[in-house]
Structures are given as structure tokens and as C-alpha cells.
Amino acid sequence: MAGVLSLKTPSTGLVTLTPTDTATDKTITLPATTGTVVIQDGTSTATVVNLTATGTVNVGGGNISPQTGFKNRIINGAMTIDQRNAGVSITPTNTQFSVDRWNAVMTTGSKYSLQQNAGSVTPPVGFTNYLGATSLSAYSVASGDAFAVVQGIEGFNIADLGWGTANAQTVTLSFWVRSSLTGAFGGSLYNGTASRSYPFTFTISVANTWEQKTITVAGDTTGTWATDNNGGIYVRFSLGAGATFSGTANVWTAGNIVQPTGSVSVVGTNGATFYITGVQLELGSVATPFEFRSIGTELALCQRYYQKGDQRTRVDPFPVGALGASIYFPVTMRATPTVIATAGLGTLTSSAPSTSGIFFDFSSGASGNITNTWAASAEL
């Protein structure tokens, strides 16, 4: 029986190649590195297969990648998980997280607020959530100022890209963005030591309208890029930066560059908004449809970096001295976490936290139901 090769395209459906059923093997020879193959079905309709040098086959605009199951290296790119704030607005100080995995980094605090679904606008089709930043003043950035929303990607999750070597792979960043301002906005990719940066620019053409943006970046062949549980690639969207943190767009640069020179400053206009969702960083030079993972999977991915819960005990009467309790995390954390704990009664301390759990000591002068809350962070 003849073998069949089937290719699925986003627009035309299934394309099937069926060789003549003969006693000898048939071989289809494709270009050695890059090029295109046109699949003709005997009519006027043709499907173009693009071959890239990165081992990716692009069929009708979609990637078929050697890696499956984790195409998008960004976690919580659809802004659905908000363990810390549950949708409540925050006015961040430096390195404070809003929705999971998205960190507010700034040189001067309290210049903008962050909130899941800020402003209650309708998200892009297919999405239910977004992260919204709102400027709280008309702040004139100084040369040494920088304001940004950042996600750090763990080194284990970008090790296959080969950055810092001659085999560095190309990646594509795509996202949906909306702002009350228009013009050339900026951001950057950078490494864990902020010694290598790639400032990128994107244009918002129409105010208060969702627009999808795509940025393709040739991987950095120099610099140090972590391939362990430390920060590998950081993705940063600028809300304003001074001359010290601004540079030339679309080139790899030594140092910590937040944005291209002349980028729009969101914090420079009182009440200005910047909303973003559908953030995806993937292997290859083509932006493919956003990878939606199940809510359980996305939450578990977030819990590697932050999780919270409570510890409940019924004590009647309360024993003499302290009582101990062990908490086992549902997800192993990236590193030994920093733990914040609050006692329902009496005092509560955590001892010997690890990547797999926490042991608590607590005491009380009362009896009854005791609920102690805790939060563990192992963020990059």
C-alpha cells in the first residue's frame, strides 16, 4: 500500500501527497537549507511550504517545529493568572509583580498603576484578559530613569536556542497592544546580567485600538545566556526611559538598553494607558497563532515561581508550647523560596523552606480553628 504524506495548512485544510504504489521506494527531495516547495493538487490551487535554516517548516503561515508542547516560552502571556492581586489595581514600586510572571521594574516608584483588565475594555478576539498600565502623572524622565514591564524566562526553557554560540537561533516575539497614545514604542530582549540587549521598536497607529505586533530577532551569538534555573532571556516592554537606557533599534548591544532612542514615554502623559496581551516568544522567523494552554497547566507553570495557600489546624484545647505543620507544594519551585506567613492566631514562623515545601512553627493562647496563610516566591 502506498504511503501518504499529509500537511495541514491554516487556510486550505489538509494537503495530501500520495506517491504511485510501486514496488520501489519513492523519495521527495527538498532544498538542503532554505527555499520553498509548491504543492499542486492538479487545480489552480497551490500550497507553499517554506523551509527555514532553523529546522522549522512553515506551511501557509504556520510553523511545524521540532519542539512540541511548549512553543511559547512566555508563561501567562494571556494574563489569565493573577495569584497575588486577584484583579486589584496596584501602584508598584521596583520589582513588584502584577499578574503572574510580569514584573514592574522602575527607577522611581509610583509613576503608574498596573491591573489585570484595567479600564475594562474588550480584549482582542480569543482573549479574556490583558495587563493594563496607567500613568499617574506627566512625569519627565531623567537620563537615568527607566520604567518597564518585564518577564524573565528561565534558562532551562531557552537552552535549546543556543544563544551565546555560533548556532544561536532566531526567535519571533508577537503580542497584542493597545494605548491611548500613538507613535513608536519600544522594548528589548536582554540577558540575566543585563550585559547584552536587543532594543526593538513597534508602532501603534491608532489610539485605543488593539493592534497585533510581530518582531523577529536573530539570536545573539555572543554574551552569556543562562541555560539553568537562572534568568535566561528577559522580555521587556518600556513605559519610558532616559538617555542612559536608550539606544539603537534592532541591533545587539553591550549593556542594559531598555528601548530605542525616541520611544514614546507612557509615564510622560498623565492618564495615558498601555494594555498588552497574547505575548508569545517562539523559535523561528514566523509568528504563529498564540499557544493557549489549559488553565491548570498555565497555573502550574506560574506556581514554579510563586504560589500561596493556607494551613488550617483544629486545636481544642491548644497544646503547651508550639505546634508544627508541614506544607507540601503542589509544584516544585524553581529555587528555595522566600516565604511570607501570617498567623491566624498567635505567632507563626517558617523554618527550613525548600523547593518542595515549608515547615511551620506556630503558637497561640487560644483554642479552636486556626488558619495560617503563606506565600512563597522563587521569581527570577
LORO-174935 format. One line per 10 residues: number of its first residue (from 1); for each residue x, y negated, z negated of C-alpha. Coordinates in steps of 0.02 Angstrom, whole numbers, padded with zeros to 5 digits, always signed. Layout:
// LORO-174935
NUM) X Y Z  ...
END
This chain:
// LORO-174935
1) +00000 +00000 +00000  +00066 -00172 +00044  +00125 -00287 -00095  +00039 -00455 -00117  +00114 -00621 -00174  -00014 -00744 -00242  +00017 -00928 -00281  -00110 -01035 -00375  -00122 -01217 -00324  -00219 -01352 -00419
11) -00318 -01414 -00268  -00341 -01270 -00145  -00354 -01121 -00262  -00268 -00954 -00232  -00144 -00935 -00089  -00105 -00753 -00048  +00041 -00689 +00055  +00011 -00511 +00119  +00151 -00428 +00219  +00117 -00296 +00351
21) +00102 -00123 +00273  +00256 -00034 +00340  +00374 +00097 +00276  +00515 -00028 +00255  +00535 -00171 +00131  +00495 -00346 +00186  +00592 -00497 +00121  +00542 -00680 +00117  +00700 -00786 +00116  +00681 -00954 +00028
31) +00804 -01100 +00030  +00955 -01069 -00081  +00940 -01227 -00185  +00809 -01355 -00137  +00683 -01378 +00001  +00504 -01339 +00047  +00406 -01190 +00110  +00242 -01217 +00202  +00115 -01078 +00177  -00002 -01071 +00327
41) -00161 -00966 +00321  -00199 -00968 +00508  -00304 -01126 +00500  -00259 -01308 +00489  -00238 -01296 +00300  -00062 -01281 +00231  +00009 -01274 +00055  +00181 -01348 +00023  +00294 -01259 -00101  +00435 -01371 -00164
51) +00592 -01285 -00228  +00698 -01382 -00352  +00876 -01357 -00407  +00819 -01331 -00587  +00739 -01162 -00561  +00564 -01235 -00551  +00443 -01202 -00410  +00319 -01342 -00378  +00159 -01288 -00291  +00039 -01426 -00241
61) +00098 -01537 -00384  +00107 -01407 -00525  +00263 -01328 -00599  +00292 -01143 -00618  +00429 -01142 -00749  +00541 -01001 -00811  +00485 -01054 -00986  +00306 -01020 -01039  +00207 -01058 -01196  +00294 -01220 -01243
71) +00301 -01326 -01087  +00277 -01488 -01184  +00421 -01521 -01303  +00321 -01657 -01390  +00217 -01600 -01539  +00048 -01683 -01569  +00059 -01778 -01405  -00131 -01792 -01402  -00129 -01872 -01575  -00255 -01748 -01647
81) -00166 -01705 -01812  -00161 -01838 -01948  -00123 -01747 -02111  -00057 -01899 -02205  -00188 -02031 -02169  -00344 -01942 -02102  -00379 -02084 -01982  -00349 -02226 -02105  -00250 -02377 -02045  -00076 -02405 -02118
91) +00041 -02554 -02114  +00206 -02464 -02103  +00373 -02502 -02174  +00527 -02423 -02096  +00518 -02235 -02059  +00337 -02215 -02112  +00232 -02086 -02019  +00059 -02115 -01948  -00017 -01968 -01854  +00092 -01814 -01872
101) +00267 -01819 -01797  +00252 -02003 -01746  +00365 -02116 -01848  +00361 -02306 -01861  +00540 -02369 -01852  +00574 -02554 -01880  +00699 -02680 -01945  +00565 -02788 -02029  +00411 -02711 -02108  +00227 -02754 -02098
111) +00228 -02831 -01923  +00099 -02710 -01852  -00027 -02580 -01908  -00045 -02402 -01847  -00202 -02297 -01843  -00272 -02144 -01758  -00405 -02210 -01638  -00376 -02392 -01686  -00506 -02506 -01610  -00622 -02359 -01571
121) -00603 -02368 -01382  -00644 -02222 -01268  -00488 -02114 -01240  -00436 -02054 -01065  -00540 -01913 -00992  -00497 -01749 -01078  -00431 -01829 -01238  -00520 -01867 -01401  -00382 -01958 -01496  -00244 -02085 -01473
131) -00120 -02181 -01581  -00151 -02368 -01589  -00032 -02507 -01641  -00099 -02682 -01678  +00013 -02834 -01701  -00019 -02927 -01864  +00062 -03092 -01815  +00150 -03185 -01675  +00324 -03130 -01727  +00477 -03194 -01634
141) +00602 -03051 -01631  +00779 -03095 -01680  +00928 -03022 -01588  +00946 -02884 -01717  +00762 -02839 -01728  +00683 -02679 -01662  +00507 -02608 -01678  +00456 -02440 -01607  +00353 -02282 -01624  +00464 -02128 -01615
151) +00456 -01939 -01611  +00611 -01834 -01643  +00619 -01666 -01555  +00711 -01529 -01648  +00872 -01468 -01568  +00810 -01289 -01557  +00669 -01349 -01444  +00782 -01437 -01317  +00934 -01323 -01320  +00891 -01247 -01151
161) +00904 -01418 -01067  +01093 -01414 -01081  +01113 -01598 -01118  +01291 -01650 -01153  +01354 -01524 -01023  +01379 -01522 -00835  +01220 -01417 -00823  +01106 -01549 -00901  +00929 -01527 -00838  +00808 -01659 -00776
171) +00654 -01694 -00882  +00493 -01788 -00850  +00403 -01895 -00979  +00219 -01931 -00948  +00088 -02019 -01053  -00072 -02121 -01053  -00057 -02300 -01114  -00171 -02449 -01140  -00131 -02626 -01200  -00210 -02796 -01217
181) -00050 -02861 -01136  +00016 -02831 -00960  +00190 -02826 -00886  +00347 -02720 -00901  +00351 -02622 -01063  +00496 -02517 -01124  +00559 -02369 -01223  +00704 -02249 -01225  +00766 -02072 -01249  +00913 -02055 -01368
191) +01012 -01927 -01466  +01018 -01891 -01652  +01166 -02005 -01686  +01093 -02145 -01578  +01257 -02148 -01482  +01177 -02109 -01313  +01020 -02194 -01246  +00918 -02199 -01086  +00807 -02355 -01084  +00655 -02334 -00972
201) +00526 -02458 -00910  +00343 -02441 -00863  +00218 -02570 -00803  +00044 -02598 -00872  -00050 -02682 -00731  -00224 -02710 -00805  -00262 -02762 -00983  -00369 -02648 -01093  -00370 -02508 -00965  -00297 -02334 -00983
211) -00156 -02301 -00859  -00051 -02144 -00841  +00137 -02165 -00827  +00274 -02045 -00770  +00460 -02064 -00799  +00590 -01940 -00733  +00759 -01936 -00818  +00915 -01845 -00758  +00988 -01758 -00910  +01139 -01834 -00997
221) +01299 -01741 -00953  +01397 -01821 -01095  +01368 -01859 -01278  +01320 -01744 -01420  +01145 -01668 -01419  +01096 -01557 -01565  +01040 -01380 -01524  +00999 -01327 -01703  +00870 -01386 -01831  +00932 -01566 -01824
231) +00864 -01701 -01710  +00895 -01662 -01527  +00805 -01786 -01414  +00710 -01935 -01484  +00569 -02014 -01381  +00540 -02197 -01423  +00408 -02323 -01367  +00459 -02501 -01402  +00344 -02632 -01478  +00478 -02766 -01468
241) +00667 -02781 -01483  +00803 -02913 -01480  +00961 -02926 -01376  +01061 -02808 -01486  +00943 -02665 -01446  +00906 -02709 -01264  +01000 -02654 -01108  +00994 -02599 -00927  +00847 -02492 -00875  +00860 -02315 -00805
251) +01043 -02279 -00843  +01126 -02181 -00982  +01212 -02299 -01104  +01329 -02277 -01250  +01244 -02343 -01406  +01071 -02369 -01477  +00964 -02456 -01344  +00779 -02468 -01386  +00713 -02546 -01225  +00764 -02626 -01060
261) +00803 -02811 -01071  +00649 -02919 -01049  +00520 -02790 -01102  +00352 -02850 -01167  +00351 -02882 -01355  +00189 -02818 -01432  +00232 -02892 -01602  +00256 -03061 -01517  +00069 -03087 -01492  -00050 -03092 -01640
271) -00183 -02958 -01622  -00101 -02876 -01472  -00139 -02690 -01455  -00039 -02543 -01388  -00127 -02374 -01377  -00047 -02211 -01320  -00094 -02027 -01300  -00059 -01874 -01192  +00129 -01888 -01218  +00222 -01746 -01134
281) +00407 -01711 -01109  +00442 -01563 -00995  +00575 -01480 -00892  +00582 -01532 -00709  +00555 -01684 -00600  +00366 -01670 -00583  +00236 -01720 -00713  +00111 -01579 -00733  -00058 -01585 -00821  -00048 -01609 -01009
291) -00025 -01448 -01106  -00170 -01431 -01227  -00131 -01306 -01364  -00259 -01236 -01487  -00289 -01344 -01641  -00220 -01205 -01752  -00060 -01194 -01652  -00037 -01383 -01650  -00065 -01394 -01838  +00060 -01255 -01870
301) +00190 -01343 -01762  +00163 -01502 -01865  +00174 -01407 -02030  +00354 -01359 -01993  +00392 -01542 -02030  +00254 -01595 -02151  +00118 -01507 -02249  +00014 -01539 -02402  -00107 -01447 -02514  -00162 -01419 -02692
311) -00129 -01296 -02831  -00278 -01250 -02940  -00274 -01166 -03109  -00408 -01125 -03237  -00339 -01141 -03415  -00451 -01119 -03567  -00376 -01144 -03691  -00214 -01216 -03620  -00063 -01113 -03675  +00075 -01181 -03781
321) +00215 -01256 -03677  +00224 -01267 -03489  +00138 -01163 -03357  +00222 -01113 -03195  +00147 -01086 -03023  +00217 -01040 -02853  +00158 -01112 -02688  +00199 -01019 -02527  +00195 -01124 -02369  +00087 -01060 -02226
331) +00227 -01112 -02107  +00414 -01105 -02139  +00482 -01282 -02142  +00625 -01350 -02036  +00734 -01381 -02189  +00717 -01389 -02378  +00580 -01518 -02400  +00563 -01672 -02508  +00414 -01640 -02621  +00293 -01765 -02696
341) +00175 -01691 -02826  +00032 -01764 -02929  -00037 -01682 -03084  -00223 -01661 -03109  -00191 -01654 -03298  -00035 -01686 -03399  +00133 -01686 -03309  +00192 -01596 -03154  +00365 -01568 -03084  +00426 -01464 -02939
351) +00580 -01358 -02954  +00684 -01264 -02826  +00588 -01310 -02668  +00639 -01208 -02517  +00589 -01191 -02335  +00460 -01060 -02385  +00380 -01135 -02541  +00385 -01229 -02706  +00385 -01179 -02889  +00291 -01299 -03004
361) +00302 -01329 -03191  +00156 -01421 -03271  +00085 -01450 -03443  -00071 -01527 -03517  -00152 -01562 -03682  -00324 -01515 -03615  -00407 -01358 -03551  -00516 -01324 -03401  -00492 -01329 -03212  -00328 -01409 -03162
371) -00297 -01465 -02983  -00122 -01523 -02940  -00087 -01595 -02768  +00075 -01590 -02671  +00154 -01644 -02507  +00314 -01576 -02430  +00412 -01666 -02294  +00555 -01599 -02188  +00541 -01728 -02049  +00684 -01771 -01933
END
